[in-house]
């Protein structure tokens, strides 16, 4: 179906909504938008990659994609779908489904594996153990699943689990440790093999650095708080100073 703009068909809509639990306010907002928006056209990755928005909105492919909001695998009686939904950007939502569902087909869902459903205290979506690191003591928890090689940030107020790119986070952790050997930066999955060798403070600080330099999530107030604690001021400044 190449006609644009158009509304999502039932197969498309049902698959996307499976990744957006309605009992979590952050995802519920996306459910509402997806129901209201129109399919505007294909994204930079072609078939299976589309943008949702209001009629009249233009797709700007020269602008980088926004971070992934959620992703998952939906197993049905006829096919297994890999799905991702990006964070809203310029009032548009990018999504991908592979393989793409047939609009005339009815799919019986057998299993859904997605990060969206996770809450602290549960195992990872793939059933493995998760290590938790409190970021602010109230609303944010960094979760790391070593077996699955995945990292995400849990936001209590919205219920959203934001996927965190492993390479970017690990690079900040290595910089914090003053690691200069290039070969270490080329093997980000070593983070999961050596997770127990890093202290909780190092994990948290590396994440704050990732947020600061990638301009994702505003935790500057936490950095300022750490840097102004009299007994720790000198050591924390050394952590955040780039080489």
C-alpha positions in Angstrom: 0.0 0.0 0.0 1.8 3.1 -1.3 -0.9 5.7 -1.0 0.0 8.5 1.5 -1.2 10.0 3.7 -3.4 7.2 5.0 -4.5 5.7 8.3 -2.8 2.7 9.8 -4.6 -0.5 8.9 -5.6 -3.0 11.6 -2.6 -5.2 11.2 -0.1 -2.3 11.5 -2.0 -0.7 14.4 -2.3 -3.9 16.4 1.4 -4.7 16.1 2.5 -1.2 17.2 0.1 -1.1 20.1 1.5 -4.4 21.4 4.7 -2.5 22.3 3.0 0.3 24.1 1.3 -0.9 27.4 -1.7 1.2 28.1 -1.2 0.9 31.9 2.0 3.1 31.7 1.3 6.8 31.2 4.3 7.4 29.0 3.4 4.7 26.5 -0.3 5.6 26.7 0.5 9.0 25.2 2.1 7.3 22.2 -0.9 5.0 21.8 -3.1 8.1 21.5 -0.8 9.7 19.0 -0.5 6.6 16.9 -4.3 6.3 16.7 -4.6 9.9 15.7 -1.7 10.2 13.2 -1.5 9.3 9.5 1.1 7.3 7.7 3.0 10.1 5.8 5.4 8.0 3.8 8.5 5.8 3.8 11.6 6.6 5.9 15.3 6.5 4.9 15.3 2.7 5.2 12.6 2.1 2.6 9.9 -0.6 2.8 8.9 -1.4 6.4 10.2 2.0 7.7 7.6 4.7 7.9 6.7 8.1 9.5 3.5 8.9 11.3 2.2 12.5 11.7 -0.5 14.9 10.8 -1.7 15.4 7.2 0.4 18.1 5.6 3.6 17.3 7.7 6.7 16.7 5.6 9.3 14.0 6.2 12.8 15.4 6.5 15.1 12.5 5.8 18.3 14.7 6.1 17.6 14.9 9.9 18.9 12.0 11.9 16.4 9.6 13.4 15.3 10.2 17.0 16.4 7.6 19.6 14.4 4.4 19.8 11.5 4.6 22.3 10.9 0.8 22.3 11.4 -2.3 20.3 10.3 -5.9 20.5 9.5 -9.2 18.8 6.0 -10.3 18.2 5.4 -14.0 17.4 2.1 -14.8 15.7 0.7 -17.9 14.0 1.8 -16.8 10.6 5.0 -14.7 11.1 7.4 -13.3 13.6 7.8 -9.5 13.5 10.6 -7.3 14.6 9.3 -3.9 15.5 10.8 -0.6 16.7 9.2 2.7 17.5 11.2 5.9 17.7 10.7 8.8 20.1 8.5 11.6 18.8 10.4 14.3 16.9 9.0 17.4 15.3 5.5 16.0 16.0 6.3 12.8 13.9 6.9 9.2 14.9 9.1 6.9 13.0 8.6 3.2 13.2 9.8 0.0 11.5 8.2 -3.5 11.1 9.9 -6.4 9.5 8.6 -8.4 7.7 5.7 -6.0 6.9 2.2 -7.3 7.7 -0.3 -8.1 5.1 -3.3 -5.7 5.5 -5.7 -8.4 4.5 -4.3 -11.0 7.0 -5.5 -11.6 10.5 -2.6 -12.5 12.9 -3.1 -14.5 16.1 -0.5 -13.2 18.6 1.3 -16.0 20.5 4.1 -14.2 22.3 5.3 -10.6 22.8 8.9 -9.8 24.0 9.4 -6.1 24.6 11.3 -3.9 27.0 8.2 -1.8 27.5 6.6 -4.2 30.0 9.5 -4.3 32.3 9.4 -2.9 35.9 12.1 -3.0 38.6 12.1 -6.4 40.4 11.3 -8.4 37.2 13.7 -10.3 35.1 14.6 -9.0 31.7 12.2 -9.5 28.8 14.4 -12.5 27.8 14.3 -13.9 31.3 17.7 -13.1 32.7 18.9 -11.3 35.8 19.0 -7.5 35.8 21.4 -5.3 37.8 19.9 -2.0 39.0 21.7 1.3 39.7 19.8 4.2 41.2 20.5 7.5 39.3 18.6 10.1 41.4 17.2 8.0 44.3 13.6 8.8 43.2 12.5 8.6 39.6 15.3 7.0 37.5 17.0 3.6 37.6 19.6 2.3 35.2 19.1 -1.3 34.4 21.8 -3.6 32.9 21.1 -7.2 31.8 24.6 -8.7 31.3 23.3 -11.9 29.7 21.2 -10.1 27.2 23.8 -7.4 26.5 21.2 -4.6 27.0 21.0 -1.4 29.0 18.0 0.8 29.6 16.8 3.7 31.8 13.6 3.2 33.8 11.6 6.3 34.4 9.1 5.7 37.3 6.8 8.7 36.6 6.0 7.6 33.0 6.8 3.9 33.2 9.0 4.2 30.1 12.1 2.1 29.6 14.5 4.0 27.4 17.1 1.8 25.6 20.7 3.0 26.1 23.3 2.4 23.3 25.9 0.1 24.7 28.9 1.6 22.8 28.2 5.2 23.8 27.8 4.3 27.5 30.8 2.0 27.6 33.0 4.7 25.9 32.1 7.1 28.8 32.9 4.4 31.3 36.3 3.8 29.7 37.1 7.6 29.6 36.2 7.8 33.3 38.7 5.0 34.0 41.3 6.9 31.9 41.6 4.0 29.5 43.7 5.0 26.4 44.0 1.7 24.6 41.9 1.9 21.4 41.3 -1.9 21.3 39.2 -1.6 24.5 36.8 0.9 22.8 36.2 -1.5 19.9 34.7 -4.2 22.2 31.7 -2.6 24.0 30.3 -6.0 25.0 33.3 -6.4 27.4 31.2 -4.2 29.7 28.9 -7.1 30.4 31.8 -9.5 30.9 33.5 -7.2 33.4 30.5 -5.5 34.9 31.4 -6.6 38.4 34.8 -4.9 38.2 33.1 -1.5 38.1 31.8 0.2 41.2 28.2 1.5 41.4 29.6 5.1 41.6 31.6 4.5 38.3 28.5 3.1 36.6 26.3 6.1 37.6 29.0 8.7 36.8 29.6 7.2 33.4 25.8 7.3 32.7 25.6 11.0 33.8 28.6 11.7 31.5 26.8 9.9 28.6 23.7 12.0 29.2 25.7 15.3 29.4 27.8 14.8 26.2 25.1 13.2 24.1 22.5 15.8 25.3 20.1 13.1 26.2 18.2 13.3 29.5 18.9 16.4 31.7 20.8 15.3 34.8 23.0 18.4 35.0 21.6 19.1 38.4 23.0 15.8 39.7 26.4 16.6 38.3 26.3 20.0 39.9 25.3 18.5 43.2 28.2 16.0 43.0 30.7 18.6 42.1 29.7 20.9 44.9 29.9 18.4 47.7 32.8 19.7 49.8 34.4 16.4 50.6 34.1 15.0 47.1 34.6 18.1 45.0 38.1 17.5 43.9 37.7 13.8 43.0 34.4 14.4 41.1 36.0 17.2 39.0 38.6 14.8 37.9 36.0 12.3 36.8 34.2 14.9 34.6 37.3 16.5 33.1 37.9 15.4 29.5 41.4 14.5 28.6 
